[in-house]
Amino acid sequence: MTPEHQLVRDFVVREMPRLNMPIPPESIASAVGLPFERVGAILDELERGMTFLFRNPAGAVTWAYPVTVDTTPHQVTFSSGEKLYAA
C-alpha cells in the first residue's frame, strides 16, 4: 500500500466508530485532503483486493477491516465508549 492508500484506510477505520454510518468518498476526500478522483481510485484498489474495505451500492465505505457499520455477530466497544461491529 502506498502512503495515500494507508491515509484513506486509516481514516475510515478511525472515523467509522465515531460516525457509526457509511462514509461516502466525498467525505473521505475532503477529510484527507486528496482529490475525489484519487480517493475513488484508491477505494477501487482497496476494495478489489477484498482485504481492506467494502462499499455499499451508493459507494460509501461500510466495512474497513476490522470494523463495520453492518450488523455482524461481533460487537466491539472502544475505550471512548463508541460501539461498532467487527468484521
MOBELZI-V143058 format. One record per pair of residues at least 4 apart in sequence whose ideal C-beta (glycine too) atoms are under 7 Angstrom apart, sorted by sequence separation. I is the first residue (numbers start at 1). J is the second residue. D is the distance in whole Angstrom. If there is no record, write none. Layout:
BEGIN
i:j:d
I:J:D
I:J:D
END
This chain:
BEGIN
i:j:d
1:5:4
3:7:6
4:8:7
5:9:6
6:10:6
7:11:6
8:12:7
9:13:6
10:14:6
11:15:6
12:16:6
15:19:5
19:23:6
23:27:6
25:29:6
26:30:6
27:31:6
28:32:6
34:38:5
36:40:6
37:41:7
38:42:6
39:43:6
40:44:6
41:45:6
42:46:6
43:47:6
44:48:6
55:59:5
56:60:5
68:72:6
78:82:5
1:6:5
23:28:6
29:34:6
34:39:5
55:60:6
63:68:4
29:35:7
46:52:4
47:53:6
55:61:5
56:62:5
62:68:6
77:83:5
16:23:6
29:36:4
46:53:5
47:54:6
55:62:7
62:69:5
63:70:6
15:23:6
47:55:6
53:61:5
54:62:6
62:70:5
75:83:6
76:84:6
54:63:4
26:36:6
29:39:4
43:53:7
53:63:6
75:85:6
76:86:5
12:23:5
25:36:7
28:39:5
53:64:4
74:85:6
43:55:7
52:64:6
74:86:4
52:65:6
72:85:4
25:39:5
71:85:6
72:86:6
25:40:6
69:84:7
70:85:6
72:87:7
12:28:7
11:28:6
67:84:5
68:85:5
25:43:6
43:61:7
67:86:6
68:87:5
8:28:6
11:31:6
66:86:5
67:87:7
11:32:5
66:87:5
65:87:5
8:32:6
63:87:6
7:32:5
4:34:6
8:39:6
4:38:7
8:42:5
22:56:6
25:59:6
8:43:7
24:59:7
24:60:4
5:42:5
9:46:6
23:60:6
4:42:6
22:60:3
23:61:5
22:61:6
5:45:7
22:62:5
5:46:6
12:53:6
9:52:5
9:53:7
22:69:6
16:64:6
21:69:6
12:61:5
20:69:6
17:67:6
13:64:5
16:67:5
12:64:4
16:69:6
13:67:6
9:64:6
17:78:6
18:82:6
20:84:6
17:82:4
17:84:5
16:84:6
END
